[in-house]
Amino acid sequence: MPEVRQSGGVTVTTTRTDADAARRQELAVFLRSRRDRLSPEGVGLPSYGRRRAPGLRREEVAQLAGVGVTWYTWLEQGRPINVSEQVVGAVARALRLDSSEISHLYTLAGLPDPDPQPEGELVADSLEAVLKALDPLPAQVSNAHYDILGWNRALAGLMGDLSVLPLERRNTLWLLHTEPAWGDLIGGLETEAGMHCVARYRRNMAAHLGDPHWQDMVDRLLERSPEFRRKWERYDVTDYVPKMKTFHHPVEGLLKLSATSLWVADQPGTRLVVYTPFDQAGHEAMRRLADAEPWIPWTDAST
């Protein structure tokens, strides 16, 4: 067990994992580098005499942040001290950090990003062109929240015409647990795909704790779906993404497709998913779905 003691009102933990120690050392180096680039004049402080090193002194950063000099010194020394979001925010303001630096500082401090970069909500025109070019292979663009942001005609034939749904319902997790036809499409909600979706959402949500958008989805599904409640209360998490997807399509029957995910570099948390058939019969089925009128499985598309 780690040894915890109090010193000067600050909690000090004397043993940590190697990963924590490495993170603290990186935090210390980062803070020193940001301090070295500032001058007293640039932050509104008087400069007295010649300085042995460039930048602000530790006591000047502590003064600007409104924290104790000893506490800040320990932080720059990589000591195992507990830090709060409020204090880290004060240090960020004292060091004049930009948004990327603030995010990095909070990560190194082991705290959630106070202003996380929003995940993709729109699909760029260039990515829309890629989706269309992939027909007759079904393809979609999704984010970590499981919102379906874009899709091509083949995907509409495979999974349903999402364009008739309100934006808030274009979500894989929501559709699986509120639309019976989607549950049937993957062979039932208790299949590996159905269980995986909930476990993966919980895993993704860990990086968004306190975000009302994420919690609202959980709250609505807990109220709406007993199946979701049972799976959510298992507290399963996973990083494993099944590569082979089995669909029970109402027209084409059993379809086995390989799912390939590609991260979209300029849209954090967004990925392009392409479904590829295993055999020639599957390719022919995809061509038929891409040429047919989109499937509309929704019980009520207006709400």
N, C-alpha and C positions, 0 to 999 in steps of 0.2 A: 504494500500500500504506500502511496506517496506520503511524505511527511509534510504537514502543513503547520506553519507558525505565523504569528503576527509580529511585525516589526514596524514601528512608527505608523501604525494604522493601516499598513499595507499587508495583504496576505501574500506570503512567500511559500512557494512549494519547492521543496529541495530535490525532488526526483521527478523526472518526466521521461517520456519516450524519446528515442533518438529523433523521430520525426518532429516532435515538438521543439527539441533543442535546435534542430536545423532551421525550423521556421523562425524561432526567436533570433537566431544569429542573422538570418537574412533580414529580419525586421530591423535589427540594430544597424546593419550596414546601410540599409535603405534610408533610415532616419538621418544618419550621419551625412549621407550624400546629399540629401535635401537641405540639411542645415548649412552645409558648406557652400551652397550656391547662393545663399542670401547674404545681404549686407545690412548692418544696422540702419543705415540711412534709408535703405529700400523698404524697411518695415516700420519706419517712424521712430527708431531708437537713436539716442546719441551715441557717438563713437568716441571712446576715450583711449588715447595712446595707441601705440603700435601693437598689432595682434600677431601672435605666433603662428596662427593658422587662419586660412580664409574663412569667411562666413560668420554665422552667429555663434556665440558661446551657448553652452547648454543652459546656463542660468537665464539667458535671454529668451530662449525658446520656452522655457518653463514659465517665465514671466508673461510672455505673450499668450500662452495657453491657459494661464491661471492654475497651474499645477505645481506641486512641490519639486524643488530642484533634485532632491534625492530620488524621488520617484522617477523623474524623467531620466536621470543618470542611469538608474537601474534598467530602464527600458532600453536605452542605447547600449547597455552592456550585455543585453540578452538574458537578463535575470528572469527567473520563472515567477513573474508577478501577474496577478489578475488585472485586467484592464476592462473598463466599461466603454460602451459605445459613445457616451457623452464625452468622456475624457479623450478618446481617440479622435473624435470629431474636433475637439478644441486644438489638439496637436496638429491636425490636418490644416485647420485654418491658420494657425500660427506659422506653419511652414509654407503657406500659400500653394497648396497642392491643387492640381487640376483634377478633373473627374476621373481620369484613368489612374492617376496616382492615388487618389482617395480610395478607389476600389481595391487597388493593390495593397494599400496600407491596412485596410480592414481585413483583407484575406490573410495577411501575414500576422495580424493580431488575433486571428481565430474568431473573427466576428462576421456577421452577415453584412453584405454590401448595403449601405444605407440608401443608395440610389442605383439599383441594378439596371444595367442596360436592357431596355425592353426587348423581348424576343419578337421575332418577325410577326407582323400582323398583315402585311401585304406582300404580294409576290411581284418582284421586278419584272418589267416587260421582257427582259432577256431570258428570265427563267420561265415565264409563260411560253415563250417560243420553244424552249427546250421541251416542256411538257407536251406541246402539240406535236413536235417532231418525233416524240417517242411513240405515238400511236402507231400500231395497235397494241403496244405494250402498255398496260395500265400503270399510271404513275401519279404520284401526289406529292405535295409539299406540306410538311407538318412541322409543328414546333414541339418543345418539350412538354407543353401543356396538353398535347394531343389535339390541338386545333388543326383542322384541315384547311390550309390557306389557299391551295390551288390544286387542280387536278385536270386530267385530259379526258377526252371522250370515252376512251377505253375503260378508264376507272369508273366513270359514271355508269357504263354498261355492266361492270362487274359489281360495284358496291351501291349504286343508286345515284340519282341526280341530286347532288347536294345544292345546286343553285336555287332550288325551290324552298330551301330551308332558311330560317333566320340565322344570322351569323353565330349567335350564341349556341345554336344546336349543331353546328358543323364541327363536332368534336367526337373523336373515336370513342372515348370513355363514356360520354353521354349516350351516344347512339347505341352502343353495345348493351346498355342497361335500361334503355327506355324504348327501344324499337325492337319488337319481337323478331322481325324479319332479319335484322342484323345478327341477333343471337343465333338464329337458324343458319345464317350464311356461314358462320364459323363453326357450326356443328354443336352449338350450345354454349352457355356462359361458363360452364364448369370445365370446358376444355382448357388445354395448356394456353392457348391464345387468350381466352377470356381471363384466366387467372393472372397471366403475365402482365396484361394491360394495367390491372389495378396495382400490382406489385411495382411495376416500373413507374407508375404515376407517384406512388409514395416515395420512391427513391428520388425522383426528380424534384418533388415538393420540398425535400430537405434543404435545397438551395434557395427556396422561396418562402421560408417560414415567416409568417406575419403579412404575407401578400394576400389581400382580400380576394383577389381574382382566383387564386388557387384554392383558398379555403371555401369560397362560395361554391365552387364546383363540387367539393366534397359534401358540403351541407345539403345542397340540392339533391344529390344522389342518395345520401343517407335517408332523406325524407321520401324519395321517390321509389327507390329500388331495394327490396329486401335482399336480393342477390348481391348487390354491391355492398350492403352493410355487412353481410357475412364475410365477404372477402376482405373488406377494409379492416374489420376487427381481428383478422388473423395477423396483422402487422408484417406481412411478407414484403420483402424488397428483393429486387433482382436487377442485375445489369445484363442478364442474358437475353438476347433477342433471337427468337426462333427464326431460322432462315427459310424453312419450308413452311408455306402456308397452305392449308387445305380449306377450300371454299365449297359450300353446297349451294350452287347457283340454281334458282328456280327454273331456268331455261336450259342452261348448258350442263347441268348436273354437277358431278364431282370434278373439281379443278384443283390441281396441285401446282402451285407457283412458288418460285424462289424469290425471296424479297432481298433486294440490295439497297442499302441506305448510304447516301452520300451527304456529308455535311456541307452546308452552304456557307462559305467563308465570310461573306459580307453581311450575313444575317445570323447573329449568335443564337444558338439553340435550334436552328432550323435545318431540316434535312429533306433531301429529295429521296423518295422511296420508289423503286421501279420493280414491278412484278414480272418475272420471266417464266414462261411455261417450260416444262421439262421435256416435252415431246412435240411432234408435229401436230398431233390432234389438239394439243393445248394451244398452239399457235393459230390454228384454224378457228378455234373457239374464240380467241381474242379478236381476230379479225371480224368475226360475226358480231361480237359485242360492240366493237368500235363503230361498225356500220349501222347498227340497229338504233332505234330510239332509246334514250336512256331509261333505265329501270327506275321506277318510283315506288319504293317499298314503304314510305313513311305513312304512319297511321293518320297524322294530321300535319301538313306542312305549313300551316298558317300561324301556329303558335310555338 
